[in-house]
């Protein structure tokens, strides 16, 4: 009996040690940009000094591959700021536990799952970063639409994000296909490819390539253009008039979370007023009611009513068709 009690005591001690190791630690997987992550985490730690946030940042596509690979033994508590199109993949939703964080009532219905499996505080919108100095030097017209970019005068002057690795890239492709229809959309993407110099892994890097003068036009996201303009680069932000896609950045709680209490506290914080105030420094689209757009966004010409400027993306369709679209893109266009 004595030996049995000793064995039970040892087992209990190990269990308690495991619990202590997890207490106060929240492991977060995200596709947000590194500079914004640093500011958000700093503010979150100020609000929750007893929580140790461990954040892994990967590109949208790479993050999805990792989560699916770890599905049998998830290594994280929270998904934070990841394209809702990816979040709606059935292989991912099967890993998510419904949770409605504090402040979710301030989000529009379109920014949260009906089953409380996800919510989105922020999002991003398709935009071209157009280098006005390069246009002037090469006597090129200012583009206003995707269609304009197929003009032969832009051959070799356009860079776009790769939709396989970049959520921004997939958003752009999905916006074109949904607005133009499958057949015409694929014909258009192939025509556009004739002018594309290269496809870049990141959604923001095409804008950086344009602002450096390496290329005239970088298909990117609106915030990259806004930031470039604010920093004094000769960039004009153009939101294409034909099929400007947009994406929401979703967050959710893992069923397998080892520290659900603190994971929920963190998710609550992401909808707090302090978090909302920070988002406008990095995001053009903030879904939390009452959040005013930044002065930089207004100066750059970001539309006051963004709903009128973007194509109404069907996220469920976008998620369902994702694998097929990317396979087709790789086969017919990818390079």
Secondary structure, DSSP 8 states (H G I E B T S, - for coil): -HHHHHHHHHHHHHHHHHHHHHTTEEEEEE-S-HHHHHHHHHHHHHH-TT-EEEEEE--HHHHHHHHHHTGGG---SEEEEEEHHHHTSHHHHTTEE----TTGGGS-GGGB-TTSS-EEEEEEEEEEEEEHHHHHHHT-----STGGGGSGGGTT-EEEE-TTT-HHHHHHHHHHHHHH-HHHHHHHHHHHHTTEEEEESSTTHHHHHHHTTSSSEEEEEHHHHHHHHHTT-SEEEE--SS---EEEEEEEEETT-S-HHHHHHHHHHTTSHHHHHHHTTT-SEE-STT----HHHHHHT--SSGGGTS----HHHHHHHHHHHHHHHHHHT--
